[in-house]
Amino acid sequence: MYNHLLDTFIIVAKCGSFQKASEKLFISSTSIMKQMNKLEHDLQVRLFKRTSKGIELTMQGEYIYKESQKIMHLSNTILKEAKKLSNETTIKIKIGSSELFPSKLLSNIWNIVQSEWPNFDLEFISFEDSRQGQHNAFSQLGDKFTFFVGTYLSTFLGTRYNAMELVKLPLCIGVPIHHKLQNKKVLAISDLYNQEIVAYDVCESQNMIQVYRVLHQLEQLPLEQNALLHTDQGYQFTNKNYIKKVADIGLTQSMSRRGNCWDNACIENFFRHLKRIVL
């Protein structure tokens, strides 16, 4: 209904700088500048005064900033009313989607057959990939979500859920382009083994003393500058002294997303086997 670059323009105008707008929109400042350059080109109007101290709206920019908000409000009102008319005859199917439950496969199929089902509309609703997030999502099946697309264990489905097979897909693993495994078409479990433990420490409980002992071992190794040190979000690894120590050694700290053990699957899998053998 309107030029959606106006959305970015309004954020930039409110923030007073491309950098602050980029932080708010979670995109780079370069991308913001390109969008604003395109908007100025499309409108044939100069919107900003660019100085070493930042940006200011021109008179034309001030006027467009004021009036564009009216345009956006009117556009949203028109679309809302149009959707009301559409909803009278359209059946909406709500599909849960996340990184572990991607809906791209279904979306590709739907793009092919959509013309044959004009009265149906798909709505993709994202949910959190944590254990609690998945539990909450599945508890809302039939209400917030119509169904999910993803891989499931038959034991998980049990008698509570029904499933329909869409397609059989191979399990694929992504590796960097220069990785030694990148030319292999089929991988064995042994191919994924790192074959090297660079530092370790055995302790009855994980505490800061143990963590610092491991960091001391890493400090003695000829590691590459900014080598990645990945952990979960345990209290030891969010400790300010730990974070400073990691930076002093020259390592780059990385942590799994909260509640996402998949971000550190290799070591989580190792501990699973270790616990099964030892305990």
Secondary structure, DSSP 8 states (H G I E B T S, - for coil): ---THHHHHHHHHHHSSHHHHHHHHTS-HHHHHHHHHHHHHHHT---EEEETTEEEE-HHHHHHHHHHHHHHHHHHHHHHHHHHHHHTT-EEEEEEE-SSS--HHHHHHHHHHGGG-TTEEEEEEE---SHHHHHHHHHTBTTTBSEE-S---HHHHTTT----------------TTSTTTT-SS--GGGG-----------SS--HHHHHHHHHHHHTS---TT-EEEE---TTTS-HHHHHHHHHHT-EEEE--TT-GGGGHHHHHHHHHHHHHH-
